[in-house]
Structures are given as C-alpha cells and as structure tokens.
Amino acid sequence: MRRTREPDCCWLLSVFNITGIPIVLAALAMLFIPALGKRGFKCSTGISKSICLPDNYSKFELPYTEQTNHIGISIDIDEVLRINDGTYSITFSTYFNVEWNERRLNVMPDFGSSLRQNNSTDPVMVPMNLEFIKDLWVPNIFIYNLKTYKVIDVLSKLAGLWIDTDKNVLYSQATHITFICPMRFDKFPLDTQTCHLAIASYGWTAADVVYVWKQPDPVQFVSNLFLPGGFALAQYSDSRCDVKTATGIYSCLSVDMQFKRQLSYYVVTIYIPTFMIVCVSWMSFWLDHKSAPARVSLTI
C-alpha cells in the first residue's frame, strides 16, 4: 500500500506538539535579536557606553548641514603590483585613509581614558568595533577611471576604525586599486608616462563637502619601491582637480605620478640578446659553403 505524504502544515503541527513552547521562544528570539543588534550603538539601549549615537542620528544626513564638511584624505602606497601597457592600467597596493569630524556623536568624559598618559588632555585615537562604521555617515567617494577597488581579506576584511576624543573619525582600508592611465608610446623605449589618481566627491557639491589632503604627508611611497615592467618613479605630487558640471562644482584631489621607462632594462633584456643572435647568424657567411658539418653545428 502506497503511503501518502502529509502536508507541510500537518508536519509543522506535529513538531509543535512535540517541542511546544521552545519553538515559539526561538522564533521570537530570531525576530528580536536583529532589531536589538541594529540599536546596539544607540544611546537608548540601556547599556553603559563611553561613546554612542543619538536616537535621532541618521547616517544619510551630513554631520554639518549649516557649513562645509571637510574630509581629510591620505594614501600610503605600499607597492606597485602591475603596470600594464596593454590595458593602460596601473595596480597599487595601498592603505586608503579617510578622516572627518562627526559632531553628532555622544562622547563621555571617560572615553579613551585608559589610553591617556600622565593625565594628558590631548586627543587620543581609540580603536573601535568595525561594525560601528555601518551606522555612521561616511563620505561618498568617487575615483576617476577606476577599474577595480578590492579590500584585502585574510581572516576578515583588513580595515580599521578609530575615533578620538574630539569626535574625529578615521577609517582606513588595505586595498588593491586598479585605475586607467592613458599612455603614449611614440618615444618608446625612452617614453615617460604621467598618471593621475583622482579622488572626488560624488553627489555632494563643494558647498557641502570639500576634500583636503591630510598634512603633513598625504601621499607616501615606500622607500624601497620596486616598479615592474622596467619603469622607475621619476616624481610624484598631490594637487587639486575640482570639477565643474551641470549640477555644480565638486571637490577633487589628485595624485600626480610620473613614470620613466628605464632604458637599461631593455638594453639588457632585448637589445643585447638580439644583437648577439644577429652576430651568430652572420657567422654562417664566413664559413666555407662546402663545409656542411660546420654549418649544421652552428645552426644547432
């Protein structure tokens, strides 16, 4: 006799009859725990915090609405991973740092007290839970000619969040940035390529958000920098590149880099080997045309 399958509703009722109340409690817990998690950084959660967000805080609103918000940018370039002549692109391994002031934070007097030395009143940077960034307003950054922006992962995302006692927020990510760099090869292999990594505001005009280089060293390259493809970093600088469009003026910062191709690289890898091959091939003309074994040996 064929056994018919019970409807899902009957199966649920049978399970409920066996387990009873625990299932109801588990379901309620699953509903309420995410809601509590979203309010975990709010000041009204009832948990004692040295820093928290007001109940009316909105991460979609600017920290300052009556004046310009200044966003500090700094870039530490650790390695140039690739300079691709074929796709006109460059890939950097960088630490991308963004800093701004979030005046809406509620900071208690004991915030960062354990990090102060000799009862100093100077601002101290306090490491924060990285989940805190999900509830904060963050600048909407746009990178011109960007191909890929990849945050490095090991066991977790390599990023950090710090807040000091003056409510300055520092957010840093370890990234691989690949961007387009137009190149010209009319002087190859004596060419010099100039590339611009432009960082701009997307959505907020310069009246609301202004990007500034974080002094004293906003752009840093490692001292023992190695460039692939026979290039050398001739010089670099930081500048502004504000953009005017139909919707307004947008703040923009630029890292200007000049890469010079090293002639010695091509002399050693191309010119000398090619010259030697040509010389060896011409040796066959100096041999007696009747000496077949010598010609065969030279060819081999």
C-alpha positions in Angstrom: 0.0 0.0 0.0 1.4 3.4 -1.0 2.0 5.8 1.8 0.9 9.4 1.1 3.0 12.4 2.2 1.5 14.5 4.9 1.0 18.2 4.1 3.7 20.6 5.4 1.1 22.2 7.8 0.4 18.9 9.4 4.1 18.2 9.8 4.6 21.5 11.5 1.7 20.9 13.8 3.2 17.5 14.8 6.6 19.1 15.6 4.9 21.8 17.6 3.0 19.2 19.6 6.3 17.5 20.4 8.5 20.5 21.2 5.9 23.0 22.2 6.9 26.4 23.7 10.7 26.2 22.9 10.0 26.7 19.2 7.9 29.8 19.9 10.6 31.2 22.1 13.3 30.5 19.4 11.2 32.2 16.8 10.7 35.3 18.9 14.4 35.4 19.7 15.2 35.4 15.9 12.9 38.3 15.4 14.1 40.5 18.2 17.8 39.9 18.2 18.5 41.6 14.8 16.4 44.5 16.0 18.5 44.8 19.1 21.7 44.5 17.1 20.7 47.5 14.9 20.3 49.5 18.1 23.5 48.3 19.7 25.3 51.6 19.2 22.4 53.8 20.1 22.5 55.7 23.4 19.0 54.4 24.4 19.8 50.7 24.5 20.3 50.9 28.3 23.9 49.7 28.1 26.6 51.9 29.6 28.8 53.3 26.8 31.6 55.8 26.6 30.5 56.6 23.1 27.2 56.2 21.3 24.9 57.5 18.7 21.8 59.7 19.5 18.5 58.2 18.9 17.7 60.7 16.1 21.0 60.1 14.4 20.8 59.4 10.6 23.7 58.1 8.6 22.1 59.6 5.5 22.5 63.2 6.7 25.7 65.3 6.7 27.4 65.9 10.0 27.3 69.6 9.4 24.3 71.0 7.5 24.9 74.7 8.0 28.6 74.7 7.0 31.0 72.8 4.8 32.2 69.3 5.8 36.0 68.9 5.4 37.2 65.3 4.6 40.9 64.5 5.1 42.4 62.1 2.6 45.8 60.3 2.8 47.2 57.4 0.8 50.1 55.2 1.7 51.3 53.3 -1.4 53.0 50.1 -0.3 53.6 48.5 -3.6 53.1 48.9 -7.3 51.8 45.5 -8.3 51.4 46.0 -12.0 51.9 48.5 -14.9 50.1 47.1 -17.8 50.9 48.7 -21.2 48.3 46.6 -23.0 45.3 47.7 -20.9 46.7 51.1 -19.9 46.2 50.4 -16.3 48.2 50.5 -13.0 47.5 48.5 -9.9 48.6 49.8 -6.4 48.6 48.1 -3.0 47.6 51.0 -0.7 46.3 52.0 2.6 43.4 54.3 1.9 42.7 56.6 4.8 39.7 58.9 5.2 39.1 61.3 8.2 36.2 63.6 9.1 34.6 65.1 12.1 31.3 63.7 13.4 29.9 66.2 15.8 26.7 64.3 16.5 28.5 61.5 18.5 27.8 61.4 22.2 31.3 61.1 23.9 31.5 60.6 27.6 34.4 62.1 29.7 35.8 58.6 30.3 36.2 57.8 26.6 39.8 56.9 25.9 40.9 57.5 29.5 42.8 54.2 29.6 44.9 55.4 26.6 45.9 58.7 28.1 49.4 59.1 29.6 50.1 61.2 32.7 46.5 62.6 32.8 47.1 64.4 29.5 44.2 66.3 27.9 45.4 65.8 24.3 43.1 64.0 21.9 43.7 60.2 21.7 42.6 57.9 18.9 40.6 55.0 20.3 40.2 51.8 18.2 36.6 51.0 17.6 34.5 47.9 16.6 34.4 47.8 12.8 30.7 47.2 12.9 30.3 50.8 14.1 31.1 52.1 10.6 27.8 50.6 9.3 25.8 53.0 11.5 27.9 56.1 10.7 27.7 58.6 7.9 30.6 58.0 5.5 31.8 60.2 2.6 30.6 59.2 -0.9 34.0 58.9 -2.6 34.4 58.6 -6.4 37.7 57.6 -8.1 38.0 58.6 -11.7 39.0 56.0 -14.3 38.7 53.3 -11.7 38.7 49.7 -12.9 38.7 47.7 -9.6 38.8 48.6 -5.9 39.4 45.5 -3.8 39.6 45.5 0.0 42.1 42.8 1.1 40.7 39.9 3.1 42.7 37.4 5.2 40.7 36.1 8.1 38.5 39.2 7.9 38.4 42.4 6.0 41.6 44.4 6.6 40.1 47.7 7.7 40.3 49.8 10.9 38.1 52.5 12.6 39.4 55.0 15.1 37.6 57.8 16.9 39.3 60.4 19.0 38.0 62.5 21.9 37.4 65.4 19.6 34.9 63.3 17.6 37.3 62.9 14.6 36.6 59.7 12.8 39.5 57.8 10.9 38.5 55.0 8.6 41.3 53.0 6.9 41.3 50.2 4.4 44.0 48.0 2.9 43.2 47.9 -0.8 44.3 47.0 -4.3 43.3 49.9 -6.6 43.5 49.5 -10.3 42.8 52.6 -12.5 43.2 53.6 -16.1 46.3 55.6 -17.1 46.3 56.9 -20.7 49.8 56.2 -22.2 51.7 57.2 -25.4 54.4 55.1 -26.9 55.7 57.4 -29.7 59.1 57.7 -27.8 59.3 54.1 -26.7 61.6 52.9 -25.0 62.5 56.5 -24.0 59.0 57.4 -23.0 57.7 58.9 -19.8 54.1 58.3 -18.7 52.2 60.7 -16.4 49.3 59.2 -14.5 46.6 60.8 -12.2 44.7 59.1 -9.4 41.8 61.5 -9.0 39.6 61.2 -5.9 36.3 63.2 -5.9 33.0 63.7 -4.2 30.1 62.0 -5.7 26.7 63.5 -5.0 27.7 66.3 -2.6 28.9 69.5 -4.1 31.8 71.6 -2.8 29.3 73.7 -0.9 28.6 70.7 1.3 31.7 68.5 1.2 35.3 69.5 0.5 38.2 67.0 0.3 41.6 68.1 1.6 44.9 66.4 1.8 45.8 65.3 5.3 49.1 67.0 6.1 52.0 66.8 6.5 52.5 63.8 4.2 49.2 63.0 2.5 50.8 60.7 -0.2 53.6 58.3 0.7 55.6 55.7 -1.2 57.8 53.2 0.4 61.5 54.0 0.2 62.4 50.7 -1.5 59.7 50.8 -4.1 60.1 48.4 -7.0 58.2 49.0 -10.2 57.6 46.2 -12.7 58.0 46.5 -16.4 61.2 48.4 -16.4 59.7 51.6 -15.0 61.0 54.0 -12.4 59.1 56.6 -10.4 60.6 59.9 -11.5 58.4 62.1 -9.3 55.0 62.5 -7.7 52.9 65.2 -6.1 49.5 66.0 -4.7 47.2 68.6 -6.1 43.5 69.7 -6.5 41.4 68.9 -9.5 37.9 70.4 -8.7 35.4 69.5 -11.4 32.6 71.8 -12.6 29.5 70.0 -14.1 25.9 71.0 -14.8 24.9 70.1 -11.2 27.6 72.2 -9.5 31.3 72.2 -8.5 32.6 69.0 -6.9 35.7 68.7 -4.8 38.5 66.6 -6.2 42.1 65.6 -5.2 44.7 64.2 -7.4 47.9 62.1 -7.0 50.1 63.1 -10.0 52.8 60.5 -10.8 55.5 60.4 -13.5 56.9 57.0 -14.5 60.0 56.9 -16.6 61.0 53.8 -18.5 64.5 52.6 -17.8 66.5 52.1 -20.9 68.9 49.8 -19.2 66.1 47.2 -18.7 65.5 47.0 -22.5 69.2 47.1 -23.3 69.9 44.0 -21.1 66.7 42.1 -21.9 66.1 43.0 -25.6 68.9 44.8 -27.4 72.0 42.8 -26.3 70.3 39.4 -26.9 69.0 40.5 -30.3 72.4 41.8 -31.3 74.1 38.5 -30.2 71.6 36.5 -32.3 72.3 38.6 -35.3 76.0 38.2 -34.9 75.8 34.4 -34.6 73.6 34.2 -37.7 76.1 36.1 -39.8 78.9 33.7 -38.8 77.4 31.2 -41.3 78.5 33.5 -44.2 82.1 33.3 -43.0 82.2 29.5 -43.3 83.1 27.6 -46.4 80.0 26.9 -48.3 81.2 23.3 -48.8 81.6 22.7 -45.1 78.2 21.3 -44.3 79.1 19.8 -40.8 80.3 23.2 -39.6 77.1 24.9 -40.8 74.9 22.2 -39.1 76.8 22.6 -35.9 76.4 26.4 -36.0 72.7 26.1 -36.6 72.3 23.7 -33.7 
